[in-house]
Amino acid sequence: MSLALNTKHLSSFINEEEYKAIYPQVEAAHKTLEAKNGPGSDFLGWMYLPRDYDKEEFERIKAAAAKIREDSDVLVVAGIGGSYLGARAVIEAVKGMYHNELDNGLKIYFCGNSISPTYLNDIIALCKGKRFSINVISKSGTTTETSLAFRVLRRLLEDEMGVEEANKRIYATTDRAKGTLKQLADAQGWPTFVVPDDVGGRYSVLSAVGLLPIAAAGISIDDVMKGAADAMERFSVLSPDNDAYKYAAIRNILYRKGKSIEILECYEPNFTLMNEWYKQLFGESEGKDNKGLFPASCIFSTDLHSMGQFIQEGSRTMFETIVDVKKPAQDLFIDKLEGNFDGLNFLADQNMSVVNRKAMEGTILAHTDGGVPEVVIEVDDLSAYNVGCLIYFFWRACACSGYLLSVNPFNQPGVESYKKNMFALLGKPGYENLTAELEAKLK
């Protein structure tokens, strides 16, 4: 497998005794996960999902994706949080940020992740006059952002193609047996796929939640699952050499030393949405009980021209985790320029990837000298297989890290607070008492 943790730049920040000291806690976290007797144990379906997934549904996903690619110009995926981030992250990592512009085939757009009318109107404009399909993703079917978008897009689909044809173009990923969306899908005859009961949203990308959009994008979900399955075999074993557990240990050692911010970085812009996926995974898993590392992200060298100053010389509350992609999807040879007006001929006669790598290496050395711990996760490329590997690596590390923090890594009680207030301020029935209280606070 082409994924490895490189810790050589941590030698001045963490010593071997510290690894040994925390290892019994790693061992306890591993045993808790495997015994399924810790906090959040009802949501451990992700642990062996790459091996134990529903093979019949997997084939239905591939068939549905093939139909969408054949009969549609556009697929709109309506979901929020884990119901869209994972799929979009994988698609952009493997196919690139500009896949919709560069591919001649199916365009994939994501909505239902915002309440902005401007954003939704833009999605509507991209769908009008085109053959489009909808994949609506919601376990309950009542998630505000997603349900609003789906309501509007379903109406547009019915207006443009008629109800009968529209019903052939709506795919619902929802609860196996209950909920508003499941009932509606069954009544209308929409194909349905399952959000597993024992898999939380931020761990759901390798279920139908992520696999249908990924397959529709033309990415081999067999390769994605194979990468995750190989990572599962490697990172589910208790050992000091388990890189996922070692990464979890490093995060907690540094956290206990006052490093409260982790910045995930990559020198490939196509990794941008993987950064966003990581932020949900770790932020929602660890940020509770007034604990947790704050997950931030950068794309370099772009953000070296904005955040680089702070990282180099700002408050020493952070460390960096770099995803080192060894081989770019495409390279570019730099030719010499007659006259050398820009002074860059010293970069000529080599591939641009070499320049990018030297920028990374120089930055790592500068930030290490500046007192910023540097963790490096090496991966050969951003193929479907290796992205699957990365997903499982981060899953295992996050679960272990949460237990090292003594929090439940699989719930998100704080997410409900804003919803309750929003519903009250919008006048939703049942929230009348809270409405007056909140309106008084806003005066």
C-alpha positions, 0 to 999 in steps of 0.5 A, a space after each residue: 500500500 502506498 501510504 506511510 506516516 513520516 515522522 522524521 521532522 518531529 524529532 525535536 518535538 516528541 521523543 521516543 519515551 513519549 510514544 512509549 508513555 502514550 501507547 498503553 492508552 492507544 492499546 486501550 482505545 483499540 480494545 474499546 473499538 474492537 470490543 464495541 463497548 465504548 461511547 458511541 459504540 452503536 456507530 461503529 459500522 464503518 470499521 469493517 464496512 470496506 469488507 462487509 458492505 452490501 454487495 447487492 446494493 453495491 451492484 445496484 449503485 453501479 447500475 444506477 450510476 450507469 443509467 444516470 451517465 446515459 440519460 442525464 446531462 447533469 446530476 444534482 446531489 442534494 445533501 449536507 455535511 457527511 451527506 455531500 462532503 465525502 463524495 465531493 471530496 473524492 470526486 475532486 481529488 480523483 478527477 480534479 477541481 475542474 472536472 465539470 468543465 473538462 469532461 464532455 459527459 455528465 456534470 455533477 453539482 452539489 446543493 442542499 448544503 446551504 440556505 443561500 438563495 443565490 447558491 440555489 438559483 445558480 444550481 437551478 440555472 445550471 439545470 434548466 433546459 438540460 436532462 438532469 437527475 437528482 440524488 437526494 441524501 437525508 436519513 430523516 428527509 427533514 434536514 432543512 437545507 437539503 429538504 428546501 433544495 430538493 423541494 425546489 429541484 423536484 418541482 423544476 424536474 416535474 415542470 420540465 419533464 413531467 411527473 412520470 419522467 421525473 420519478 425515473 430521475 430521482 434517487 433517494 439515499 435514506 433510512 432503510 425503513 422509516 422517515 419522511 424521505 423513505 415514505 415519499 420515495 416508496 410512494 413515488 417509486 423512486 429507487 432507494 439506497 441505504 444510509 446505514 443505521 450504524 454509520 454516522 454521516 461523517 463516516 458514510 462516504 463508503 456507503 451509498 451516501 458517497 458511492 452513488 455520486 462517486 460512481 456517477 462521476 465515472 470513478 471506479 468504486 471497486 478501486 475506492 473500496 479496495 483501497 479502503 479494504 487494504 487500509 482496513 487490514 493494515 490499520 486495524 491491527 494493534 501495533 506500535 507500527 500502525 501509522 493510523 494509531 501513531 498519528 492519533 498518538 502524535 496528535 494527542 501528545 502535541 495537544 497535551 503540550 499546548 498545540 491546540 490547532 492542527 492544519 492539514 495541508 496539501 500542495 495539490 489544489 485538487 485536495 481542497 475538498 478532502 481538507 474540508 472532509 477532514 475538518 468535519 471528520 475531526 471537528 465533529 468527532 473531537 470538539 466536545 466537552 470543551 476539548 479537542 484540536 481545532 482542525 484547520 486547513 491550507 493549500 500550499 503554496 497558495 496559502 503560503 502567501 496568506 497564512 504563511 506569515 502566521 504559521 512561521 512566526 505567529 502564536 505557537 499553538 499549532 502543528 501541521 500535517 502535510 499530505 505529500 502526494 508523490 506523483 501529480 495527476 499531470 506534470 508540466 515540463 518547464 522550457 527555457 525562455 529566450 531572454 529570461 525576462 522573468 529570471 526563472 530559467 534556473 527552473 527550466 529543463 525539469 518538471 514543474 512537480 520538482 519545483 512544487 516538491 522543493 517548495 514543500 521541502 523548504 517550507 517544512 524546514 522553515 516551519 520546523 526551525 520556526 517551532 512548528 511540528 511537522 507531520 507528513 502523510 505520504 501517498 503515491 498519488 490521488 488515484 481512486 485506490 489511494 483516496 480510499 486508503 486515505 479515507 480509512 486511515 483518517 477514520 481509524 486515526 480519528 476514532 482512536 484520537 477521540 478515545 485518547 481525548 476521553 470523548 465520544 467520537 461518534 456523536 454530535 450533540 452540539 449540532 442541534 443547538 443552532 437548529 433549535 434556535 433557527 426553528 424557533 426564530 422561523 416560527 416552526 410549530 412547537 417552538 413558540 415558547 423559545 421564539 419570544 425568548 430569542 427575539 428578546 435577546 436579538 433586540 
